[in-house]
Amino acid sequence: MSELRWNPTAREWVSTASHRQERPLMPSEWCPFCPGSGRVPEHYDVWIYPNDFPAFTVPAAPPAVVGDELYKVRPSLGKCDVVLYHPNHHTSLPQLPIAHITLLVRLWRKRWQELGEMPGIRYALIFENKGAVTGVTMPHPHGQIYAFPLIPPRVAQELVAAREYRRRKGRCVFCDVLRRERKEARRVVAENADFTAFIPFYARWPYEVHVYPRRHLGTLAEFRPSEEAALAEMLKWVTLKYDHLFQMPFPYMMVLHQAPPGKKFPEYHFHVEFYPPHRSKEKLKYLASVETGGGIFLNDSLAEEKAPELQSSPPVSREELLQL
């Protein structure tokens, strides 16, 4: 049973999906995402797989309870896709060739456009959870796309901030952040002709990395073919640096932030955000009371200290990256 329940104290919707308790947890004997499972093609490069335990569906199921003026309820209209990165069960994003990751970027773009044209869909969130500590339940390399009947609160907050900044300054706040980071360079981790990766001045996680396009773009739909390949290159570069930092498969949450589909949001700027839960090889950054209850992140590190660690983690140069 899935539905959206309104929290009137915070003015936000909460998704309830009790059937997701039945999801398999890191199965070792059988994987539905592998060729031979009968659930996917025998041969594929990247693939969209409908989530077996979706929190959002079309058509949406009727809510389990009847809402009222205080406790509003609405159906969980939407789609939940699993995006399979590769048929090889034992690979990961940083191990894939740049040309293959480019196929992934193009699949993201195609599916994002399809979902944005569906009636009732206001946003499609592309993301990846990597590593058991982020809550992954299937070990096969994959990400996900959730299509919502609403704009997620974090993106909505960014839209409001970007609109207000543009009203006051006449400029894009994201472009100003990018210019500042490139000018100071202390927090830049990697860059190519089209993208810059950096630990932001206001990072909440010790090794949080944001990837910004140099050109002002709102969504994947505006990408040139060269920018699709350049983003693929940057994603491989950042994730390789993560893996080499502590010489282990580095867990992270990766989220693509883009403008909602179907409307013009000239103030918004596409970017990718990585949230790695490790603050050292042995220690995790937990979202405890201040973060979860108060909404204020406590980062026990400085971006200016952590960025050099990632800068010096292989591959250091683009030339070195392209040889991998």
BELPE-V469749 format. One record per backbone hydrogen bond with DSSP energy under -1.0 kcal/mol. CO is the residue of the C=O (numbers start at 1). NH is the residue of the N-H. Records with the same first field share a line. If there is no record, write none. Layout:
# BELPE-V469749
CO: NH ; NH
This chain:
# BELPE-V469749
1: 18
3: 16
4: 74
5: 14
7: 11 ; 12
12: 7
14: 5
16: 3
17: 20
18: 21
19: 22
20: 23
31: 34
34: 37
47: 84
49: 82
57: 78
71: 68
72: 6
74: 4
75: 77
76: 57
79: 147
80: 51
81: 145
82: 49
83: 143
84: 47
88: 91
92: 95
93: 96
97: 101
98: 102
99: 103
100: 104
101: 105
102: 106
103: 107
104: 108
105: 109
106: 110
107: 111
108: 112
109: 113
110: 114
111: 115
112: 116
115: 118
118: 121
123: 148
125: 146
126: 256
127: 144
128: 254
130: 252
131: 134 ; 136
132: 135
137: 26
141: 85
143: 83
144: 127
145: 81
146: 125
148: 122 ; 123
152: 156
153: 157
154: 158
155: 159
156: 160
157: 161
158: 162
159: 163
160: 164
161: 165
162: 166
163: 167
164: 168
165: 169
166: 170
172: 176
173: 177
174: 178
175: 179
176: 180
177: 181
178: 182
179: 183
180: 184
181: 185
187: 199
190: 197
194: 214
195: 192
196: 212
197: 189 ; 190
198: 210
200: 203
205: 208
209: 274
210: 198
211: 272
212: 196
217: 270
218: 259
219: 222
220: 223
224: 228
225: 229
226: 230
227: 231
228: 232
229: 233
230: 234
231: 235
232: 236
233: 237
234: 238
235: 239
236: 240
237: 241
238: 242
239: 243
240: 244
241: 245
243: 248
252: 130
253: 275
254: 128
255: 273
257: 271
265: 268
271: 257
272: 211
273: 255
275: 253
277: 285
283: 279 ; 280
286: 288
288: 292
289: 293 ; 294
290: 296
302: 305 ; 306
303: 307
306: 310
307: 311
308: 312
317: 321
318: 322
321: 324
